[in-house]
Amino acid sequence: MSTDGAPSHRLHWGDEYPHIPQLDLTLVQRESYQWFLDERIKELLSEISPISDFTGKNWELSFGDYFFGKPRLTPKSAIEKGLTFDMQLKVIATLTNKQTGHHVTQEVFLGDIPAMTQNGTFIINGIERCVVNQLVRSPGIYFTGEIDPSSGRTLYSAEIRPMHGSWLEFFITRNDCLMVRIDRRRKFVASTFLRAVGFGTNEEIMGVFKEADNNPDRRFFETTFTKDTTTNYTEAVLELYRKLRPGEPIVLDNAKELLNTMFFDYRKYSLERVGRYKMNKRLGIDVPNIKDNWVLTKDDIIGAIRTLLAIAGGKGDVDDIDHLGNRRVRRVGELVATNAFRVGLLRLERSIREKMSLAGPQAMDLVPTQLVNARPIIATINDFFRTSQLSTILDQTNPLAEIDNLRRLTVMGVGGISRERASFSIRDINASQYGRICPVRSPEGPNIGLVTYMALYARVNEYGFLEAPYRKVEKTEKDGKVKMRITNIVVYLDASDEQYHYITHAEVAIDKDGFILDDRVPVRYKGEFLETDATLVEYIDVVPREVVGTPASLIPFLAHDEANRALMGTHMQCQAVPLLKAEAPIIGWNKRSQEPWEESSPQKTMGSFRMQTPPL
C-alpha cells in the first residue's frame, strides 16, 4: 500500500499465462437453474399435456405457454422477514368438452417457484440455502470383465443402463454362450431376446453378426443356438413373458405389450439425451439424438453384442466405472426438475383426472381453475428445499466458503450411494479428475472422497460431464525442423475425449514465440503419465493451478506441501473469519486486483468476487 492510502500497483514476479479463460465461479449454479426455468419446465408440461379423463371421451385439458410473475420481495427483505424469495408460475390452460367441442382458456396458477439470487443461492424461510451438485453414474452402456474362478478366463458383460426403466445386460458364460439378464433377475438365451425384438430366424441373426462372430475357436452363436428352445418371433415373445411373469396366463397380445412397454415406450423407458449421446459414442453408431430415439433401438442391441464379442476377442477396452467420462454432474436445475417439479406434476395430473371423472360430461360450467390445484407442486418443491439431503444451508463463514459450497460435488443423496456402501475405488482419486475435480480438498472423516470440489477452471457441458480447458498445440517448421507451437485457441475437453490425446502440463520450457524447447516432454495419455517426443503433443494445460480448486489455488508453493497439510490448509482458509474492514495484503499470491478486497465487507455479496481469485 502507498503511504497516502491510495492502492499501489502490485508487482508480479511469476510467469505470465495469457489467454486464460475468464473465471465465473458461481456459473455452475446460475446456468443450470436458468435452463430449468427456460426449457425444462416447458418439456415437463408437454410430457403430461394434454390430460384426458379416465374414459378419454369427455374432457381434455392442455397446457400452453407459461410465464413467471415478478418476485414480491427482494432477497434482502426475504431474509429480514423470514420469508421465501420466490415467484409465481402461471400457465395458459385450455379445457375442451369433447362432447360439445366447447373450449375454455384461462390463466392458472401452478405454484410458487423459488427464485435464485444473483449469487446462485435461494432464500427459503429467510435462510440462505444452496443445492449441492450430485455426481452420479451416467446412463449409457458399460462393458466390464470378471475372472471366472473355475476356468480362470475373463468373462465379459455389457450393461445398458437407462435414466429410468429396466436394466438390460448381455453376458458371456464360461461355455461361450451369450445370455441376457433383465433387471438383474431372470436370464435368457440372447438369441431368444433377439428373436423377440425382430430377428426371427437363426439365418437372420447370423446374417447380422457374421463379421463379429468370426473366431473359429469360439463360435458364440453356434453355442447359443443349441441352448435356445425357440425358433421364431412368437415363441420367443411367449418365452420371455413366461419367465418375466411366471404364473400368469400366457396371451400373445399381453406378451407383446409387456416387451414393448419395458424397452420401447418413452414413458416407461428412457435413456434421455445424455444416454443416447453415450450409446452413440461408445458403440460407434449414428442414431439421431431426438426424443423418439431415447428408447432402445435395434442398432443399440446389435452394437452392444458386436462390441461385446470384439472385447471378448481381444479388441477394445472395458470401462472404468469411476472414470469421469462415465460419471456426470446433476446440477440444481436437473435436481429440482426431477426430484421435485416432475413428481408434483404427476400428482397434479392424477388429481385433474379424478376431478374430471367426478364432474362427468354434464358439467357445463367447468373451467380450468376448478381442476388445477397448485398444492401438489408447492408441496414437492418445499419438501425438496427443506428436507432433501442435497439442499444445504449456505456456509457463510467468508466469501471463499460461500463460493466453495456452490462448487461442491457429492455422490450421496437421492439416486446416489450411501457412505456405508461406498467402496474405496469411489473415494480414490482417478486420473480423469485432472483439471476437473480438486485432488486436495475433501472432508476428513467418513465422507472423504465422497464429497469433492470442482477444479478452478472446470465447467459442466450440456450433457452434465465435467470439462477442463487446454490450449491447442500445432506442428510448424522452424529452421528446417518440426517444432511444436502453442496457439491461443482454448479447447474444453471432457474426460472421455481427453484420454485419446497427448496432453502436457503448463510448465514445460517455452520460448517467447510459444515454441516448446524440450525434445521430450511429460504427457498424459489414456490415463497414464508418460514421457514422449514433443512432436506428439496435441494440447497443453492453460495454467498450472487449473489442477486444483479455489481454496487450494491460494496456497503459495502448493507443490511443496505434504498432501494432508494442504488439505487442512484449504479447510482453514474457508473457516477464516473476515475482518470488518477487509484489506488486501502487501504481499499477495497470484496477480489479482486488490480492489474487491479493499471494498468488501462481511455483508458484501459474492458478485464482486466472481471474476477474481482473491490473494492470500
N, C-alpha and C positions, 0 to 999 in steps of 0.2 A: 504493500500500500504506500502511496506517496504521503509526504508529511502534511500536505494541506487537506488530506481526507479524500481527495478525488482518486478513483481507482486507476492504478498504473497498468501499463501494458505488460502482460506476463511473457517472459522469455521462454522459448521452447527449445530444449536441448535434445529431444528424442528424434526418432525417424519420422519423416512425413509419409503419410499414406493417402495419396489423392484419390478422388472418386469413391469415397466411402459412402455406402447407402445411407440415406437420411434416417435417423432414429425416430421412431414413434412407438414408445414403449407400451402405450395402452391401446394401440390399434387392434390387437388381437381380440379385445372385448368389444370395442365400438363397432368394428366392421361386421362381426358376427350378429350382433343384435339388430343392426340396421338391415341385414339380409333377412332376418326373421320378420321384421316389420314390413319390409317392402315386397318380399317374394314368398316366404314360407307360409304366411297366413293365407295368401291367395291360393296356394297349392292345396292346403288343408281344407279350405272351404270348398274348393272344386271337387275334392275327394268324396265329400258327403252330399254334395248338391247334384241333382235335385233329390229331395226327400219325399217319398210317397207313403201313403198309409199302408197298413199290413195287407189289404186286399189289392192295392195298386190300381183301384178303379175310381176312387172318389176325389182325393185331394193330392196336390203336389206343391211343395214349397221349394223354391230355388233361390240361391243367394247370388247377388250381383257384385257390384263394386263396394269396397269398404273404405272407410276413412277414420282418422283419429281426431278427437276433439282436442282443444288446447288444454294443457295441464292447468288445473285450478290453482295450484300452489307453485312456488319456486322451491328448489332444493333446500335453500336456507330456511324458509318458513315451514317446510315439512318437518325438518329436524327440530325446530323450536316448538312446534305444536304437537309433535309425536305422531304425525300422520304419514300416509304413504304418498310418495311423489308418483302420480300415475296419470293416465289419460284415457278417455272413454273411447272404446272401439264400437263403431256403428257400421251397419251393413244395410244395403238396399235389398229387401226380400220381396219376392213376388209369390203370392198364393193363388193357385189355379184350381177351380172347381171343375174336375174332369167331366162331370155330368152335364153341366150347363155351359162350360167354356168361359165362365166369368173370371176375370183377373183382378186381384187387389195388390197394389205395390205400396210398400211402406218402408220407412226407415226404422230399423230395430236396433236396440242396444244389446251388444254381446258381452259386455263386461268391462271392468277397469283393468287396463294393461299397465304394469309398472313401466315408467319411463326411465331411460338411462341418463345419468348426468354426463357432462362433458368429460368426466374423468373415467368413465367406464364402470361406474358403480350404481347402485339402486338405493333409494331411501324407503325402507319398509318399516312402518310404525315408528318413524322418527329415528331409526337406526340405519346407519350406512352399511350396506352389505354388498358382497360381490359373489359371483358364481365361479367356482374353480373349474378349469378346463380338465376334461377327462380323457385319459389315454387308453384306448380300447383296441381290440383286435379288429382289423378291417374286414368287411365282408369280401368274399372272393374265393379263390381255390388255393389249397395248401398241399404240397407234396412232402411226405415225411417217410422216413425209413427206420425200421426197428430190427435188431438182430434176433433171429429165431433161436431160442436156446437149444432146441433138439437138433436142428440141422446146421446151425452156425451161419446160415445165409441171411443176408439183409432182405427183409420183405417190405415192399413199398406200398404206400397207400396215397390216395388223392381225396381230399375232403372239400366239398363245396359248401361254404357257409354263407347263407343269405343274411340280409339285415333283419328280416323276420320271416319265419317259415321253417320247414323241415330241413334238417341237415342230411346231405347225401354223401356217402363215402364209397369209393371204389377201392378195392384192395386185392393183392395177390396172395394166395395161400402158399404153404410150403410145397404143395403138389402142383404149382404153376396154374392154378385155377383162378379165373377172375371172378370176384364176388362183389356184391353191392349190399350196403347196410343203410337203412333209412332210420334217422333219428336215434342212432346207436342202439337199436333194438333188434328187430328181425333182419336176418340176412338172406339174400337170394343169389342165385347164379346170375352173373352180369348179362348173359345172353337173354335171360327171361325179361329183364328190365328193358334191354334194347328192343326186343320184340314188342313190348307194351308201348314204347314211345314211337313205333312206326317202322322198325326194321324187322319185318315179319319172318323171313326165312334165313337159314344158315348162309345161303349164297349171297343174300343182300348184306348180311353182317360182314362176311369175308371180303366182299367187294369194297366195302368202306375201309376196312382195317388191314387190307392185304400188305400194304407197304410197311405198316407199323409192326405187324406180327410176322417178321421175316427171319427170325432166329431159328436155324434148323435144329438146334439142341433144345430149345424151349418153345414149343408151339402152344401158346396160351389159349387160343380159341379152340383148338382141337380138344384140349383137356376140358375146357369149359363146356363144350357141346355134349361131351359124354356124361356130364353131371346134370344136364338140362332135360327135364321131363316134358317141356312144352315144345310145340313145333310151329305155332302160328300166333298171330296177334291176339285172338280171342282167348286162347288157352293161357297166354302169358298174363293178360289183364286179370283173368279169374284167379290165377295162381297168386298174383300179388295181393288181391283182395282177400283171398283165403288166409294168407299169413298176416296181413295187416289188421284184419277184422275177424279173428277166429270166433267161431260160434254163431256168427250172423248168417242169415240165408243168402246164398250166393246168387245175385242177379246181375246180369251183364251191364245194364244201364247204371246201376249203383257203383259197380267196379270202375267203369269209365269215368264217372263223376268224381270218385274218390281220387283217382290218379290225376285228373285234370286240376282239381282244387289244391292238391298237395304241391304241385310244381309249376302249373301253367295259369294260375289265377292270381292277378296282381293283389287282390285284397288279402289273400292267404299266404302268398309267397312273393317276396320282393328282394332283389339284390340291391335296389336303389342305384343311383347314378354312380356312386363310388364302386359298388360291387361289379357293375358292368364294365367300368373302366379297368378294374384289376383283372377281371376274367379275360378281357380282350388282350391286355398286356402280357399276362402270364402264358396264355395259350396261343398267342400269335394269330388270333382271329380278328375279323373286322366286322363285328355286329354293331350297327348304328346305336349310339347311346341315347335312345329315346325311351319314353315311359313304357311303350308297348314291348320293348325288349328287356325290361327289368325283371322278367321271369326267366326260367330256364329254357334254353333253346336246344335244338338238335346239335348245332355247332358246338355248344358248350360240352355236351356229353361226348361227342366224337373227339373233340380237342383234349378233354380230360383223359380219356382212355389212351389216345395216341401218345400224349406226353408221359403218362404213367408207364407205358410199355417202353418208351425211349429211355426213361430214367432207369428202369429195370435192366435195360440192355447196356447201361454204362454211359448214355449220352444225356447230358443235362444235370442240374443240381437239385437237391432237395431244399426246402425252405427253412429258414431260421425264424421261428415264431416270435422271437424277441427283437428281430431286425425292425428298424423304424420304417422300412418300406412296407411292412405288414401290419403296422400299428398306426392308427390315425387319432387325431385330436377331435373330440366332440366339444365344441365351444358353447358359449352361453346361449346363442340363438337356437342351435340344434337341441340343446338340453331342455330349454323352455318349450320348444315346439313339440318334442317327442314325449317328454315326461309330464307335461302339464297341459298345454293347449290342445293337443290331439286327443288326450284322454277326456278332457272336458267336452270337446266337440262330439265325440262318440256317445257320451252320456246325454248330451243335448239332442242328438239325432234320435235316440231311443225315446226320450221324453216327448219329442214332437210327434213321433209315430203314434204313441199311446194316446195323446190328446186328439189327433186326427181321427183315430178309430172310435174314441168315445163320443166325439162330436157327431159322427155319422154323416151321410150325404145330404141330410135335410137342413143342416145348419146354414142358413142363408147369410147371416151377419158375421161369419167367422173372418177374422183379419190376422195378419202375420204376428202382430204384437201379442195376441192371445195365446199363440202357440210357442213363441220363443221366450224362454226363461233364461236369463243370464247366469243364474246361480251355479250351475254345474261348472262353467268355465271359471267364474270368480273363485269358487272353492278350490279347484285343482291348482290354479296359479298361486293362490295364497298358501296352499299346502306346500307347494314346491319351494317357494321362497322362505317359508318359516321353518320347515322341518326337513328338507332334503339334506342329505349328507354333503352334497356339493355346494349348497348355499351357506356361506360363512360370513360372520361379522368381519368387516374390513379391519385389517391390522393398521391402526393409525398412529403407531409409535413415532414414526417420522416419514417423510416423503418416500424414502427408499423402500421402507417396509410396505407402504401402500402399493408402489409400483410392482414390487416383487410378488405381493399377494395376487395381483391381477395376472401375473405371468406364471402362476403355479400350475403344475400338472399333477394329476393323481390317477392311479389305476383303480382306485376304490370307488364306491358309490353304486347306484342302480345300473346294472348291466356290466359292472366291473368285477373285481375279485376282492375277497376279504383278506385282511392281513394274516389270518390264521392259515389260509390255503396258499399264500404266495410263496413260490419256490425261490431258491437262491438265484436262479438264472434270470428271473424277472427283476430282482433287485440289483443285479450286477450291471456294470457299465458295458454297453455294447459299442463296437467300433462305429456303427452307423449313427451314434449320438453326437459325433464330432460336428461342432458348429450348430447343433440343433438343441441339445439339452446340456445344461451346465454340469460338468463332471464333479464339481466341487461341492455345491450346496445341496444338501439333503438333510432331513431331520435325523438327530441321533436318537436311537430307540427303535421300537417295533415298526415304525413307518419308514425306516431307512431304505432308500431305493424305490419305495412305492410312491412317495411324494417327491417330485423333482421340479426343476425350474427351467424355463426356456432360455436358450443362449441369447446373447446380446443382439445379434443381427438376424436371428431366426424369424421366419414368418410361416404362416399356415396357408397352404394353397386351397384352391376351390374344392378339392376332394377331402381336405382335412389332414393332409400329410405335411410334416414339418420340412421346410426348405432352408438351405443355407446359401449365402451368396459367394460367388467366386468370380475372379477376373479371367477372361479368356486369354489363352496363350497361343500365338501363331508362329509358324515357321517362316523365317525370312533369310535371305542371303546377305551376308556381310563379309566383306573382304574375301570373297570366294568360298566362304564356309557357311554351312547351315547353322543359323542361330535362332534361339527362341526369344521372341519379343512379347512382353506383357502388354496387352491392349487395355483400353479404358472401358471395354464392354463388360458390364456386370451381369452375370447369369445366375439365376436361382435354380438349384437342383434339389430334387427330393432324394431320399436315401437309396431307393431302388435304381434310379438313373445314375446316381453318382458312382456306384460301385464298379461300373464298367468304364470309368475314365481314370486316367493317371492324373492325380492332383498333388501338388507340392504345397509347402507351407510358405507363409508370407515373409519369412526372414532369410530366404536364400539370397546369395550375393547378386545384386543387380546394379548395372551401371546407370549413368544419368539419363541414357536414352531408353531405359526399360528392358535391356537385353540381359538374359541370365548369364552370369560369368562362369559358373561351375560346369564341368563336363558331366559330372554325375551328381544327382540330387536325391534327397529322400522323397518318396511319394507314397500315396495311399492308393491301393488298387484291390478291389474285391474283398475289402475288409482287412487286408494285410498291410503292414507298414514295411516298405521295401526301399532299396536304393537302386536307382536305374539311370540310364542315359537321359540327359536333359532333353534330348530331341523327342522323347516320348510324352513329355508333359503337355497336358491339354488345358488345365486350369490351375489357378493359384489362389490361395486364401486372400481375401481383401485386406485383412488386418489381423495381427496375432491374437488380439483379445476377442475375436469372434467365437473362439472355442468355449469361452466361459460366459456366465450370466452377469446380470447388472452388478450385484454386490462384489463378486469375485474380480470383476474388471477394475475395481477401485483399489485393489490391494497392490501396493508397489512391489515389483520384483516377485510376482506370484510364483514363477517357475522355481524360485529358490526355496519355497516353503515346503515343509512336510505336509502331506495331504490333510491329515486330521486337524492340524493347526489352522490351515487355510479355511477348512470347513467351519471351525469355530469363529474365525475372523469374519466370515460372511454373516454368521448369525449375530455377532456382536455389533456389526455395523447397523443391522436392522433393529437392534434393541437400543441404540443410542438415542438419548432424549435431546431434541434440538434446543438451541438457545432461543430466548425470547427475541433477540435481535441477531439473526443469522449473519455471519460474516465469512467471506472467502479467506482461506488460509494464505499466508505469504508464500509458502512453498506448496504447490499443488501437484497432483499426479494426473497426467494426461492434459493435453492442450484443450481447455474448455473455457467458455465465457464465465467471468466471475459474477456477472450482473444478477442472474436469478437468485444466487445465494445471498447477495447483499440486500436484495429487495424482499426476500422471503420472510415469512413469519409462521408460527405453528398453525395459524388458521388459513394460510395461503393454499389455494388449490394446486393440484399437480400439473395443471395446464402449462405452467411456466417451465416445468422440468421435462416436458415431453420430448424435446429435441436435444436434451443435454444429458451427458453423463457427468454427474457432479464430482468435483475434486474432493480428495480426502480431507 
